[in-house]
Amino acid sequence: MTRRLAEVAQKVGVSEATVSRVLNGRPGVSEATRAAVLTALDVLGYERPTQLRGERARLVGLVLPELGNPIFPALAEVVGGALAQRGFTPVLCTVTPGGLSEADYVEMLLQQQASGVVFAGGQYAEADAPHDHYRRLLEVRLPVVLVNAGSEELDFPRVSTDDAVAAEQAFGHLASLGHERIGLVLGPEDHVPSRRKLDAARAAAARAGLDLPDAWVRRSLFSLEGGQAVTASLLRDGVTGIVCGSDPLALGVVRAVRRHGMSVPEDVSVVGFDDSAFMNCVNPPLTTVRQPIEAIGRAAVTLLTGQVTGGAVAAEELLYEPELVVRASTAPVRTRAGDPR
């Protein structure tokens, strides 16, 4: 007990006597200090006293699928900062191969009496993935916000980049440069944002009078290696422009183009999605569609805290418009000798 009092007191910056008063339910402690002590108990892994366990901690889980893609640390920075400004403690929960799963993190957050959860890039965006842990959150009515699309069966507030606009911007940019053979490198078939991008790209191709056959749509995991692996077939089909579902996929496409003895953008133009960190520093600097991460992250926190305070928050999806950022990975199409057109 003495050790626990000392650690919590040091964490909060108060005396051990103050911590003791909070744990024993005694008066003379401000509400802010009381909340800080309870949050410190949760962060340090101590169980709350029985009489305090029914209260929610001011912890909010931020569940991410990875940190390798720079877009996720960027989102974590925005969400974490916005939560801290409102008096909540963000808890980063990163899914790792062979480590804790989303469902494991949900159990942990429920045990810690968390105030809510923000999910980004999770299984909710995969129609065929397990969704039982989300349904449990619905049953216990824990405040939850999903970032970037999700299965329609999950009745949570959502805030997303408009995938349809993103695909239209990317496809339209390549078409305006004279590209007629434009391929796509997207996520798995059950990935909801990828489905949206594909539908919008097909509509954009139809408006431009261009073909977009199934053979020019390749599926991959969201990684550099995945983008590289699926590019060869597009190059064999004579595709001159490629729209990608993420910046890491686009970097994989660039690598594959080079390994086939070709150049970007002289032979193949490439467009990414996210505008994650350092995309202006790669060679060539990547043309990409920028997600409004600052606006999305702050909106997610507003939706979450609105639920925590008992406000009515609609489950309708909020869509934020992306921005095409043109750099040096795209250029006007160049007719090559032996071009199948």
N, C-alpha and C positions, 0 to 999 in steps of 0.2 A: 504493500500500500504506500509506504513512504517513498519508494522508488517511483511509483506511478505519479504521486503528487508532484514530485520534483520534476519529472520529465514534462508533465503537462504544464506546470507553472513556467518552466523555461520556454516551452513552445509558444505559450500565449504572451509571456512577458508580465506575469502577475505573481503574487505571492502564493506560497503553498496554502496559506490560510484561506485565500480567496477561492482556490480550487476546491478545498475541503467544503467551504460553504455551498458551492454549487452542487457538489456531489451529494451533499446531505440535505439539499433543498432548503437551506436557510436564507433568510432575507439579507439585505444589505449589499447586493451585487446587481450592477446594471444589466439590462437585458442584452446589450451588446457583448459585455464580458461573459455573461452566462453562455451565450451562443458560441463565443469563441472557445470557451473551455470544452463544451460538448463536441465541437468540431475537432479540436485537438485530440480528444479521446478517440474519435473515429480514425483520424489520420494515423495515430500511433498504434492502432490495433487493439486498444483496450475495450472491454465490454462496458457499456453504460450501466449504472445502477438500475436495478429493476424498475424503480419508479419513474425512470427517465427514458426507458426503452421505447415507449409509445410515440415519442416525438421524432420528427424527421431531423436528421443532421443536415447541415447546410453544405452537404457534399453534392456535387453534380458529376456524374460519369461522362467522359467524352470517349466514345468507343470508336477506334479507327482500325482499318484493316492492315495498315502498314505505316512505316515512316520513311521508307525508301523513296517513294514518290514525293518530291518537295511540296506538292500541293497540300498534303495532309499536315505536315508541321506548320505550314502557313495558316491553315484553318485553325489548328490547335492554338496558335498564338492569339488569333483574333477572339476565338470563343473563350479561351482561358482568361484573357484580359478583361473581356466584357463581363464575365461571371464574377471576377474578383472585384470589379467596380461596384457590383450589386451586393457584395457581401457573401458570395458563395465561394467555396473552395473547389476548383476543378480537379478531377482525378483522371489522369490519362490512362486509358485502357487499350493497349495495342495488341491486336491479335497476331500471334506468331505461329509458324508451322511447328507442330509438336508441342506447343505451349497452351496457354489458356485460350478458350474459344469465346465467342460472343456470349453463348449461354452460360459459361463459367463466370464471366464478368457480371452478367445480369444477376446471378445468384449472390455474388460477392456484394454487389451494390445494394441488393435488397437486404442482406444481412446487416449491412452497415447503416441501414435506414436512410439511404441517400434521398435527396429531395427530387432528383430527376435524372434523366439520361439524354444526351445528344448523341445520335448515331450518324456516322458519315461513311459512305462507301461500303456499307455492310450487306449482310445477307438479305435484308429487306428489299434490295434492288435486284435480287435474283429470284425469278418466279419459281424455280424448282428447288430452291434451298430450304432447309428447315426453318420454320417460322414459329415454332412452339414457344420459344422464349419471349418473342414479341407478344404473343397472345397472353402469356402470363402477365406481362406488364399492363396489358389492357384490362385484365381481370382485376388486378390490384389497384388500377387507376393511378399508377405512378406517372407523373408528367414526363412526356417523351416528345422529342422532335427528331424528324428524319431529314437529313441533308441530301439533296439530289435524288429525287424520284424514289419510288417504292411500289410494292405490290398494292393494288387497289383494295385488297381485302384487309389491309392494316389501317385502321381508322385513327391515324396519328396526324398531327399538324406536320406539314412538309414545307421546306423552302428549297428551291432548286434553281439552277441555271436552266434557261430555256433551251433544251437540246435541239428542238426543231429549228430555232433561229440560228443556233451554232452551226448546224449542218448546212443550212441554207447559205450562211455567210461563207463557209469554207468551200462548198461546192461551187457557189456562184463566183467566187474569186478565181478559182481555176478555170471555170468556163469563160470568164471575161478575158483571160489570158490566151484563149484559143484552144485550150485542152478539150478534146472530145472523148478521149479514153481515160476516164477518171475512176480509179478504184477506191475502195474503202477498207480500212483495217480497224475492226471494232472488237468489243468484248464478246463474251459468250452469248449464245442465242437467247438465253433466258434473262439476259441483263437488260433491265427496263430502259435505262438511258441509251443503250446501244440500239435498242429497237426503235426508240424515238428518232434517233439520228438517221437510221436507215430509212424509215418512212419519209422523213423530210428530204433526204437526199434523192430518193426515188421521185418525189414530187418535183424537186428542183430540176432533175434531169429531164422529166417529161415536159416541163415548161420551156426548157432550153432546146427541146427536140433531140436530146442525146439518149443513148442506150446506157443502161446500168444493169447488165446481166448478173445473175447469181455468181458466176465465176469470178467477177470482179469484186466480190464482197468476201473478205477473209476474216475469220474469227480467231481470237487469241486471248491469252491471259494478259493483264495490263502490265507488261514488262518490256524492257529493251530486247531481251532475248526472244520474247514472243513475237514482237514486231518484226524482228529479223527473220524468224523462222518461216513466216507466212508470206514474205514478200516475193520469193522466187517465182511463184506461179503467176503473180501479177506482172512481173517483168517479162515473162515468157509470152504473155498475152499482149504485150506491146502497150501497156498502160503508161501514160506520160505524166499523170498527176495522181497523187494518193492523199486522201483525207483520213486522218487517224483519230481514234477515240481518246487518246491521251498523249502527252508529250513524250513519256518514255517509249510508247509504241512508235512514235514518229522518229525518235532517235535510232530505234532498231531498224526502221525502214531505211534511214539514211545509211546506216552501216551496211545493210544488205545491198543497196544500190552500188556502193563503192566496191564491195567484194565481188560484184558482177562486172567490174571494169567500167562502170558508168559513173556519172557525176550528178550532183544535186547543186543547182537546179537546171544545169545545161541539158541533161537528158531526162530527168524526172523531177517534178516539183512535189514538195511535201508540205502538208499542213498538219499541225498538231492541235491539241486541245488542252487547255488549263492556263497556259502562260505561267508555268511554275518557275521557280528561281533559276537564274542563269541561262534561260533559253535565248537571251540576247548575246550570250558569250560563247555558245557552241559554234562549230564551223560546218556549214554556214549558219549564221543566226537564224533561228527557226521562226517562220511564219506560223502563227497559232491563233486560236480563239481563246481570249482571256475570260476566265470565270471571275465574276465580281465577288471575290472571296471576303473582302471586308464587309460589304453589304449583307452577304448571305450569312456570315458568321454572327453579325450583330442581330440580324433578324431572327436567327435561330435562338439566341439567348433571350430576346424579347418574348418570343412565343413560349419558351420554357418558363421563364419567370412569371409570365402572365398566368400560366396554369398553377404554378406553385402558390401564388397569392390568391388563388380561388377565382380568378377571372375566367370569363367565357372566351375560349380560343377556338376558332373554326378549324375544321380538319381540312379545308380546301388548301390546295397547294399554291404557295406563292412562287411566281416565276420571275426571275431576274434576267434581264437581257445581257448577253455576252457582247464582247467587242473583238472584231477581227484586228489582229496586230500583224501588219505586213512587214516582213523582213526579207532576208536574202535567200531563203530556201524555196522560193517560188519565182518563176519567170515565164515569159511568153513561150508557148510551145515551139519546139524546133523540129521540123520534119527531118527524119533520118532516112538514110538510104535503106531500102528494104522495109520501110514502114508499112505494116499490113493495111493501113488505110488506103 
